[in-house]
Amino acid sequence: MSNLKEIEAAILSLPSSEFEKLRLWFLDLDYERWDKQIEQDIEDGKLEVFAQEAIAEFEAGHCREM
């Protein structure tokens, strides 16, 4: 399979049980890639501004228990 249309057609032809396995595999892959991206963003300091904002809000007493 060399292009997206062929992959889509193959997916559409899967029996339900195989489609479910593919769907779960794809979700796991997506979550794994998302986790890696977040880890990289943290390492690169891209989320530092949000962390500092949250700390400042907490220290200013702008928090409440959930």
Phi, psi and omega in degrees: 000119186250353179215169185299320181299320178293320178295315178301315180297319179296319179296316180297336181270357181291143171293158184307317182295320178289322177299317179298318177298316179297317181300314180294319178299316182294319177299316178299316178298316180298313179298319180298316179294322178296315178302315180297321179294317178298315178302318180292319179297321177296312180300323181279355178082011184291340181257002184301319181299323179290322178296316180295322177298315180296318178297317180297318178297318179296312182294333178278359179080018181269039180235158175218155179290149178257000000 
